[in-house]
Amino acid sequence: MKETLFVLFLTLGGEPIEWTPHFKLSECLAVKRKIDRLSKSGHLYSCKKETVTLEQNGDKYIIVDFIE
């Protein structure tokens, strides 16, 4: 299914290496703040609005593809 939502990206060396979908900006930012408080790794996390193709796996959603 095609959706426009907020994606929390973990960026390392300027390239995103991991991402998770969130349907609300507030959810995405809350997770980002929690990670920033608990983690001292120096990794960069950011929330961005993206159009993606999602696949539902039980009660979780997985990003299959990013649509330009």
GROMACS elastic network, one bead per residue, 0.5 to 0.9 nm:
[ bonds ]
;  ai    aj funct       b0    kb
    1    52     6  0.82560   500
    1    53     6  0.54367   500
    1    54     6  0.52457   500
    1    55     6  0.66278   500
    1    56     6  0.87194   500
    2    51     6  0.71045   500
    2    52     6  0.57506   500
    2    54     6  0.62441   500
    2    67     6  0.86165   500
    3    50     6  0.82661   500
    3    51     6  0.56248   500
    3    52     6  0.55513   500
    3    53     6  0.63217   500
    3    54     6  0.70469   500
    4    23     6  0.83041   500
    4    49     6  0.69248   500
    4    50     6  0.55565   500
    4    52     6  0.62804   500
    4    53     6  0.87829   500
    5    21     6  0.69129   500
    5    22     6  0.62998   500
    5    23     6  0.52361   500
    5    24     6  0.71490   500
    5    25     6  0.81556   500
    5    48     6  0.82690   500
    5    49     6  0.55546   500
    5    50     6  0.56662   500
    5    51     6  0.64105   500
    5    52     6  0.76688   500
    6    20     6  0.85583   500
    6    21     6  0.60178   500
    6    22     6  0.51591   500
    6    23     6  0.60206   500
    6    24     6  0.65465   500
    6    25     6  0.60038   500
    6    27     6  0.88461   500
    6    28     6  0.66890   500
    6    47     6  0.62172   500
    6    48     6  0.54002   500
    6    50     6  0.60425   500
    6    51     6  0.85467   500
    7    19     6  0.63615   500
    7    20     6  0.55662   500
    7    22     6  0.58689   500
    7    23     6  0.84221   500
    7    25     6  0.87408   500
    7    28     6  0.70547   500
    7    46     6  0.80370   500
    7    47     6  0.54376   500
    7    48     6  0.53842   500
    7    49     6  0.62579   500
    7    50     6  0.65899   500
    8    18     6  0.83160   500
    8    19     6  0.54095   500
    8    20     6  0.52807   500
    8    21     6  0.64556   500
    8    22     6  0.73948   500
    8    28     6  0.60834   500
    8    29     6  0.81713   500
    8    31     6  0.82935   500
    8    32     6  0.73419   500
    8    45     6  0.67526   500
    8    46     6  0.55933   500
    8    48     6  0.66874   500
    9    16     6  0.61037   500
    9    17     6  0.75613   500
    9    18     6  0.59104   500
    9    20     6  0.68398   500
    9    44     6  0.80717   500
    9    45     6  0.55077   500
    9    46     6  0.53095   500
    9    47     6  0.62965   500
    9    48     6  0.77129   500
   10    15     6  0.84141   500
   10    16     6  0.56027   500
   10    17     6  0.59354   500
   10    18     6  0.51653   500
   10    19     6  0.61656   500
   10    20     6  0.89419   500
   10    43     6  0.69523   500
   10    44     6  0.59054   500
   10    46     6  0.68950   500
   11    14     6  0.59057   500
   11    15     6  0.53219   500
   11    17     6  0.58466   500
   11    18     6  0.73087   500
   11    19     6  0.89321   500
   11    43     6  0.65057   500
   11    44     6  0.52148   500
   11    45     6  0.61938   500
   11    46     6  0.79590   500
   12    15     6  0.55503   500
   12    16     6  0.63105   500
   12    17     6  0.66268   500
   12    43     6  0.61828   500
   12    44     6  0.67806   500
   13    16     6  0.82576   500
   13    43     6  0.88754   500
   14    44     6  0.88651   500
   16    19     6  0.74241   500
   19    63     6  0.81404   500
   20    28     6  0.87671   500
   20    61     6  0.85191   500
   20    62     6  0.75658   500
   20    63     6  0.74336   500
   21    28     6  0.79840   500
   21    54     6  0.88270   500
   21    61     6  0.71558   500
   21    62     6  0.73723   500
   21    63     6  0.69994   500
   22    25     6  0.71001   500
   22    26     6  0.87943   500
   22    27     6  0.63273   500
   22    28     6  0.56589   500
   23    26     6  0.88521   500
   23    27     6  0.74347   500
   23    28     6  0.80157   500
   24    27     6  0.53242   500
   24    28     6  0.65712   500
   24    29     6  0.88570   500
   25    28     6  0.51151   500
   25    29     6  0.61557   500
   25    30     6  0.85041   500
   25    47     6  0.76953   500
   25    48     6  0.86739   500
   25    49     6  0.84026   500
   26    29     6  0.52072   500
   26    30     6  0.60081   500
   26    31     6  0.86682   500
   27    30     6  0.51428   500
   27    31     6  0.63242   500
   27    32     6  0.86407   500
   28    31     6  0.53818   500
   28    32     6  0.62499   500
   28    33     6  0.87603   500
   28    46     6  0.86920   500
   28    47     6  0.62297   500
   28    48     6  0.89153   500
   29    33     6  0.60677   500
   29    34     6  0.85552   500
   29    46     6  0.82768   500
   29    47     6  0.67556   500
   30    33     6  0.51896   500
   30    34     6  0.62459   500
   30    35     6  0.87015   500
   31    34     6  0.51385   500
   31    35     6  0.62146   500
   31    36     6  0.85893   500
   32    35     6  0.51934   500
   32    36     6  0.60885   500
   32    37     6  0.86386   500
   32    45     6  0.64834   500
   32    46     6  0.71535   500
   32    47     6  0.77387   500
   33    36     6  0.50423   500
   33    37     6  0.61476   500
   33    38     6  0.86443   500
   34    37     6  0.52140   500
   34    38     6  0.62132   500
   34    39     6  0.83848   500
   35    38     6  0.52280   500
   35    39     6  0.56165   500
   35    40     6  0.89647   500
   35    45     6  0.83651   500
   36    39     6  0.54244   500
   36    40     6  0.73941   500
   36    41     6  0.89370   500
   36    42     6  0.87483   500
   36    43     6  0.88573   500
   36    44     6  0.88156   500
   36    45     6  0.79602   500
   37    40     6  0.77943   500
   39    42     6  0.76901   500
   39    43     6  0.85312   500
   40    43     6  0.81510   500
   41    44     6  0.89347   500
   50    66     6  0.73766   500
   50    67     6  0.77740   500
   50    68     6  0.84506   500
   51    65     6  0.88797   500
   51    66     6  0.62552   500
   51    67     6  0.54535   500
   51    68     6  0.71888   500
   52    63     6  0.65472   500
   52    64     6  0.73446   500
   52    65     6  0.56389   500
   52    67     6  0.53157   500
   52    68     6  0.85475   500
   53    62     6  0.85156   500
   53    63     6  0.59857   500
   53    64     6  0.54645   500
   53    65     6  0.50961   500
   53    66     6  0.63899   500
   53    67     6  0.72006   500
   54    61     6  0.62522   500
   54    62     6  0.55533   500
   54    64     6  0.55595   500
   54    65     6  0.73702   500
   55    60     6  0.85311   500
   55    61     6  0.56735   500
   55    62     6  0.52091   500
   55    63     6  0.64811   500
   55    64     6  0.65071   500
   56    59     6  0.69097   500
   56    60     6  0.58786   500
   56    62     6  0.62793   500
   56    63     6  0.89710   500
   57    60     6  0.52562   500
   57    61     6  0.59591   500
   57    62     6  0.71252   500
   58    61     6  0.79565   500
   63    66     6  0.75585   500
